[in-house]
């Protein structure tokens, strides 16, 4: 419905972004669904999705720094 409103009632471009309203609606629904899955998972005794995501990002940052150190050591030789 938001796509049709954006396409036919408003111009396709809003603030320089094509189909801005459907993108916002999609992001909102995605957030609501992820939050619902997270709440159900937490009721079963698991960690929050947001905590798991933060831990994964921290691990990836650690791997990146390790790779950068290896590259720097290789350049020094």
C-alpha positions, -999 to +999 in steps of 0.1 A: +000+000+000+028+024+009+044+017-025+012+026-043+008+058-023+044+067-030+041+060-067+008+074-076-001+101-050+034+114-043+063+117-066+085+086-068+113+106-054+111+121-019+140+140-005+161+127-034+155+090-025+134+068-047+105+051-029+114+065+005+080+057+022+081+019+013+117+017+025+108+033+058+077+010+062+098-021+054+125-011+079+099-006+106+082-040+100+116-057+099+126-041+132+092-052+148+097-088+136+133-090+148+122-076+182+094-102+184+118-130+175+143-117+201+116-116+229+105-151+221+141-163+221+148-146+254+118-163+270+134-196+261+165-186+280+188-175+251+208-143+249+193-113+232+199-110+195+214-076+200+239-089+225+249-117+201+252-092+173+275-069+194+296-099+204+300-109+167+310-074+157+336-073+186+350-106+173+352-093+138+370-062+150+395-084+168+401-105+137+406-073+116+432-060+141+450-093+141+451-093+103+463-057+102+492-066+126+502-095+104+502-073+073+523-047+091+548-073+103+551-087+068+557-052+054+585-045+079+604-076+068 
